[in-house]
Amino acid sequence: MKLIYRYIILGLGLFTVMGSSCKRDLNLVSQDSITDSTFWKTAGDFKLAANNLYNGLDRFGFEDTESDIAFNFPNSVSNGNLQPAETSSQWSSSYGYIRSANNIIEKGAASEDADIKRYVAEAKFFRAWYYWKLLRIYGGVPLITKVLSADDPALFTPRSGRGETADLILKDLDEAQHDLPAQPDLSSSDIGRITKGAALALAARVALFEGTWEKFRGEAGAAKYLDAAVTASQAVINSGAYTLYTGSGAQSYRYLFLEAGDDSHETILDRRYARNILGHDMPYQYDGTGYNPTRKMVDLYLDKNGLPITAAGSVFHGYSTFSSEFQDRDPRMTMTMIIPGTLTNRVFFPVTKVANWPDKPQRNFNTGYILYKYMSEDPVANNSGQLGDASLFDYDRHLIRYAEVLLIYAEAVYEKNGSISDNDLALSINKLRDRVNMPHLTNAFVTANGLNMRTEIRRERTVELTLEGFRYDDIRRWKTAETELPQDVKGIKITGTEWATRAPYSDPSYQNKVDANGFLIAETSRKFDPNKDYLQPLPTREVAFYSANGKTLEQNPGW
């Protein structure tokens, strides 16, 4: 039996079909198990089944260490040392949830009950979601759209092309959005469930990914997907169901990612948490193991006048002091990483000490920058002791937010047309800039300052979505990973700055670990093979299992 289905065919838990190889003229109904004979009767049954699909939504993690904008330890994905593995939790869990989604879709296919159709639509959304999780790292994969029995030949379905995989995802999302409620129509008890806006927004994400992937590889399908990305993102914008979070004034970008931002009108899809029910410990994880922004990320932030820090006329203050590079920059910079000397109520950074002075043994000195985004200010949770009660942290992880939709719209319009109007910039990127009081991006500004519109659109996306798990996908779809990832990971400037007088950077081990310009080198000797590293290897046990049964599961090139 194919490995990815072994655990979902044998022992399917709550929704297992209790079958027998013997045929009898009896209607056998289990008296002590939930089976297909007793389940799937009401909308409540379908809702209960759909609830399981939410369990696989992404939790807080360290995804951006797979790219070039965050660093804690050497990462085999980002530094080119990834090796094929026998198994993959992403592969097996995705197909497990796809199997569950297929079961719901099959059981509700003939129903005309609007409530049942809603949960079938949720299942279609999640089938698309989990196929998207596979597409983004493997490319085209075997497409299973029915519940398989142990002897079904479809267990050995060959891989589909990436276009076919993307098309199934977009088809599921298009069908789903017609039977899903709009965000404003959710009852209070259903806040957090899948909506029409979530289906459209995910469609926009997938279409932009595939459209740009194909465009920058000279493939024929790019225009179709870019059109789809524009259409889907525009539909979300035109719905009027979402707005950017501004409830915390000038600091709204920071507090969006903390407790204040939960259930805001910017939220399209979240991984939800609740104190003492399902909590997380990511503030402690970020402090203890580090989730450090890199030199590359820091230098992407514009100055307060909207100019790159290397541009003529920039008001960049340089690196000479502990805080000089933070001055007169895009405010999102200091809402993403902490300014040295900032007081906090964190366990590791108590208010009686200067927060960012590197004199504590539990600090991570990989790049010299400390994450501020996601640093909770809840005094109860923060002072409960490291890992003492992780369930106290309960702010949600934003998986799809309205800001991303605005960025998708801007990029898709530009890549589709080779240009973007000021009206479209006002509809998208400049709404993000308004929230943080940054100058507008316009065609005249780009021309007058010798900038490149594509570069500025990509910069805006990276800055707005930084450390939210997008960068690895972005540099691969733009086909720039082969340039970006082999570069050294760097951090603060040590030589000739105040950092050279502060332990541990005053130590020779750090003084000698700098580049020619005095910037700390956190990792070197990175590599990226453009012939194979744009996709990850399929689990080797899956490939071997096909082969042992006379079938072929094609491995990705170079692996």
N, C-alpha and C positions, 0 to 999 in steps of 0.2 A: 504494500500500500504506500502511496506517495507520502513522504514524511510530513509535508506541511499540512496534511489532512489527518494524519494518524490520530492526533490528540483531539481533533474536533469531530471525528467520526466515532471513535471509541470513547465513550464517557462524555456525552454532551451536556451533562449537568441538568439544569432546570428544564431545558427544552429538548431533551433526548427523546427520540422515538423508540419506544420499547417494543422491538420487533421480535420475530421468531422465524426460524427456518422451516418450521412445521406449518402446514396448512390445515386448518380445521374449520368446520362449519359453525364456529362459535365467535361471538363478538367479545373478545377478551379485552377487558379494561382493567388496568392495574388499579388496585385498591389503595396503594400506599405511595404512588409516584405520580408526578405531573407528567402527562404524556400528550401526544398530539390528539388522542381520543378525547381528552378532557379539557384541553387548552384551546386557544384560538377561537373562543366563543364570543368575546365581547371586546369593545375598544380598550377596556382596561387591561385585558390580556395582552393586546398588541403594545400598549404603552409599557407594560412591565417588561416585555421582551426588548423593546427599543431602549429601555433604560440601560441595559447592559452595554450598548454600543458606545455610550458616553465614557465608559471606563478607560478606553484607550486614548482619550485625548491627551495631548502632551502636557506633562507636568513641568515644573521649573527644572532647568538643566543648564548645561554648559555648551550648547550647540555652537556658539560662535568661536570656541577654541578650535573648531575644525577649519577656520578660515584665518584671516590675518588681522583681525581687529580686536581679538581678546586672547589672553594667554594665562594659563596657570602652570601647566606642565607640558612637555613636548607631546604633541598630539599626532598620532600616526596618520590620520587623514590629511591634516594640513601640511605635515612635513614630508609627505611622500613615502612613508614607510609602512603603509597599510599592507597587510598580508591577507590572502584569502582565508576565511574561517569555515569550519564545518557547518556551523549553524549561525543563524541571525535572528535575534528577537524581533527585529523590525519585520522580517519576512514572515516568520511564523505567527506573530501576533496579528499582523495585518490580514493574513489569510484566515485566521480564526474569526476575526470580526467580519470579514467578507462573507464567510459561511453563515454566520448568524444573520447578517443583513439579507442574504439570499433567502433564508428560511422565512423571514418576515415578509419579504416581497412575494414569495410564492403563496404563502398562506392567505395573504390579503388581496391577491391579484383580482379576484372576482367580486370583491365587496364594493357596494355602492354607498356604504356608510361613510359619511364625511370624516368622522373621527378616526375610523380605521384607515382611511386613505391618508390621513395626516401622518400616522405612524409608519405606514408604508413609505411615504415620502421621506420621513426621517431616515428610514433604512436605506433608501436610495442615496440620500446625502452621505450617509456614513460609508456606503459601499464606494462612493466616489472619493471620500476622504481617505480611506485606507488604500485604495488604488493610487491615489495621489502620493501617499507616503512611499509607495513602491516606485512609482514612475520617477520621482525626483532623484533617487539615488541609483536605480538600476536601469532606467529606460523602460522599454516595452517588457511586459511580463505576461505569464499565462493568465488569460482572462476567463474566470469561472463565474458564471452568472446563474447557476442553479445549485441546489443542494445535491451533493454527490453521494452515492452509495459506495460500499467498500469495493465493489467490482466494476465500477463505472469506468469505461475507457477514458473519460474526460479527466481522470486523475492524472493522466500523462499529457494533458493539453500542452502543446508547444508554446513558446513565447510569441506574443503578438508584437507587431511593430510599435514604436513609441507613438506614432500617429494614431494607430488604432486604440491604444491604451488611453491617450488623451481624449479621443473622440468618445469612448465609452464614459469616461468621467464627465465630460461636458453634457452628454446625452442624459445621464442620470440626474445631473444637477438641474438641467432644463425641465425634465419631467417632475422632479421633486418640487421646484419652486411654485408650481401651479397649485399644489395641494397643501402648502405650508402657510401658516399665518404670518401676517406682517408683524414686525416688532411691536408697534403700538397696540396691536390687538391681543397680545398675550395677557392672560390673567396673571395676577401676582404670584400664584403658586407655580406658574409655568415659566417664570423668568429664568432664562438660561437655556431653554430648549431651542432646538433648531428652528429657524425662521426662513421666510422667503429671502430676506436680506442676506442671511448666511449662505444660502445656496448660490445667489447671484455673486456674492463677493468671492466665494471659493472658485466659482467659474472664471471670474476675472483674473484671479491669481494664477490658475492653471493655464489659462489661455495666454496670458502675458509670458509665463515661463516658456511654454512651448513655442509661441510665436517668435520670441527673441532667440531661443535656442536654435531654431531653424534659420532665422534670418542671418545670424552670425556664422552659420556654416553653409550658407548659400543654398539652402534647401527650399523646395517649391511651396511648402505649405504655410510659410510664415504669414502671408497676408491674411489668410483665413482666420488664423488664431489671433492676430492683432486686431482684426475687425471684431472678433468675439470678445476680446478684452475690453475694447472701447464700449461696445454695446452693454456688456454686463455691468461694468463700473458706472457707466452713465445711468443705468437703470437704478442702481443703488442711490446715486446722488439725487436723481429726480424723484425718488420715492419720498424724500423729506423725512424719513424715519430716523435719520442719524445726524448728529452734529458733533463737533469736536468738544471735548471736555474743557470748560473754562471756569469751573466752580471754585477753583483755588487761586483765582486772580493771576498775577504774574508768574506764580509757581505752579500753574495748572499742569504743565508737562510733567513735572516731578511727581505731583500727587496723583496723577492719573494712574501710576503704577503701584500706588499704595492703597490703603483702605478707602480713601476718599473717592477713588476712581471706580470702585466696584459698582456695577449696574448703571454706569453713566450712559448717556446717549451716544457715546463713541463706541460702546461695546457692541460688537456683532456676534462674536463667539468667544467664550472664556472657558478655561478650566477653572471650575468653581471650588472654593474652599469655605469651610465654616468652622469657627472656633470650637474645639472640643468634639468635633464630629469628624472632619477631615481637614487636618492642618498640614503645614509644611515647615521646613526648617531652612529654607534657602538663605535668609539673612545670615544665619550661622555658617552655612556652607560657603557663602561668598566671602565671609570674614576669614574662616578657618583655612580654606584651600585656595582662596583667591580667584577672582574673575576679573583680571586686570585689563583695562583698556591698553592698547598698544600705541606706540608713537604714530603709526599710520592713522589710527582712528582719531587721535587727538588733533593731528594736523589737518584733518578734513574740515574742522569747524571754521567757518568764516569769521572775519572780524565783524564788529558791530555795524559796519557800513555795507556789509554784504560782499566784501572782497576776500579772496583767498589770502592767507597770511603771507604768501610769497609774491603777491601782486604789487605793482608800483602803486604807491598811495595808501597801502594798508597801514592801519594803526596798531599792528601787532607789536607787543612790547618785549618780545624776545624771551629768553629762558634763564636770565641771569639770577633771578631770585626764586624762592620757593613758589611764589604765586604769580609771577609776572606774565606767564603765558596764558593765564586764565582771565586776564584783564581785557575788557572791551572786546569780548568774543560773543558769538551766538550764545544766548542764555542757556540753550540746551546743553552746552558743554558742562556748565557748573551744576546742572541738574542731573547729569549722567555720571560725572566723576567728582569726587570731593575735593574742594580747595584745601590745601594744607593749612591747618590751624582751625578748621571748622569744628565747633563743639557739637557733640551729639549725646544722646542718652543711651547709646549702645553699650552692651556688656563689655565689648572689647575696647570701646572708645568712650569711657565715662566722662561726664561733664567736668570732672575735676582735672582732666588732662587735656592737652591739645591733641585733637583727634588724629591727625595724620602724621605726627612726628614718628619716624620709624625707629622706635626704641623699645619695642615690645617683641618678645621672642615669637609670639604666635602670628606676627604679621608676615605676609607673603611679599617678597621683594622682587618679583619677577620683572616687572616693568617700572615700578615706582608709582604707578597710578592706582587709585583705590576707587572701586565702584560706589556710586551714590544712588544711582537708579536701583530701586528695589530695597533700599535701606530703610526699614520700617522705623517709625517714630513712636510706635505703641510702647509706652513705658512698662506695661505689665509684661508683654511678650519679650521685650528687649532685656528685661532684668530677671527673667525666670531661670537664668543659668544656661550655659551653652548645652544644647540638646537636652536640657532639663525637662522641657515641655514643648516639644516642637509643634504640638497641635494648637498652640496659641497664635501662631502666625496664620492669618486667614484671608489675606488679600488675594484676589484672583490673578491668574495668569491670562493676559490678553492674547488670544490666538489669532483672531481677526478683528481689527479695529478700523473705524472709519478712515483714519489717517492713511492706512495702507491703500484703501480704495481710491482716495484722491491721488496718491502717488502712482497707482496703476494706471489711472485715467491719463495723467500727464505723460507718462512714459509711453503708453500704447499709442496715444495720439501722435507723439513725436516720431516714434519708430515706424508708424504706419505712413506718415506723410513726409517725413524728413524735416519737419518744422512744427512749431506749435504757436498758436496765436496768443496775444496778451489776454484775450478773453478766456481762453482755456487755462492759462496760467492763473488767472484770477479765480477761476472755479476750483482750482486744485491746490497747487503748491503754495500760492500766496495766502490761502486760508491757514495753512500750517505756520507760515511766517507771521501772520497777524497774531496768532496765539502767543508767540514769544517776542512780539514787537521787533521783528527784523524787517529790513527793507525788502520791497517786492522784487521778485525776479521778473524782468521784462526783456523783450528783444532788444530794446534800445540800450539797456544797461549792459547786456552781454556784448553787444557790438562796441559800445563806447570803451569798455574795459578789456577788450581783446579776449573775452572768455569764450567757452564752447558750450552751447546749450545742452548737448547730450551729457557732457561732464557735470554740469550744474544740476541737471535733473537727477543723475545718479548720485551726486553728492547729497542732495536733499533727501533722497531715499535712505542712504546709508546713515545719515545723521539722525533723521527722525525715527528710524527703526533700529537703531544701534543696540546690540546686545539683546535682541529679541529673536534671534535665530534665522535671519534672512541672508546674511552675507555669503555663506558657502554656496547657496543656490544662485545668488546673484552673479558672482564672479564666474561661475561655471556657465550660466546661460549667456552671459555677455562674452564668453570665450576669452576672458582675461586672466583666468586662474593660472595659466601657464606663465604669465608675467608676474602676477602678484604673489603667488604662494612660494616661489623659490627665494624670495627676498628674506633677509634676516628679520627676525622679530626684534624690535627695538623699544626702548622705554625713555625715561627722563634723560635730560642732558646733565651730565655730571661734571665734566671738565669745564673749568672756568665759571662755575655757578655755585650758589650756596649749598647745593646738594653735596658738593665735594667735601664740605666741612661737617657733614652730619653722618653719624653711624647709621647703617653699615657702609654707606657709599664712600666714606673716607678710607675704608680698608683697601689695601692693595688689590685684594681679590676683585673688587668692583672697579677700582681705578684702572686696572689693566683689561677690563672687559668692556671697552668702549670702541666705537668706530673712529674714523679719522676726524670726525667733527665733534667727538666727545659724548656721543649718545650711547647709553647703555645698550649692550647687545644681550638680549634674553635667550635667543636661540639662533644658531647659524647652521650651515650645511643642509639647508632645506632643499627639496627638489620636487619637481612635478613633471610627470611624463604625459605630454598631451595626447599620446597615442593610447593611453589606457586610463589615466587618472580622472578623467571627466565623469566616469561612471565607476561605481564600486562593484566588486566581484559578487556574483551570486553565491549563496552557501554551497560549499563543495559537496556536502552530503546530499543535497537535493539533486545536483548534477549527476552524482554517482548513482543515485537511486534510479533515476531515469535510465541511465546507461545499463544498469544491471537488469532492467526489464526490457531491454531492446529498444528503448526510446531515447530521444535526444532533448535535453534542456540546454540550449546554447549558452555558453558562458560569455561574459562580456569580453570584448577585444583586449588582448594583452594579459589577461588573467589565466 
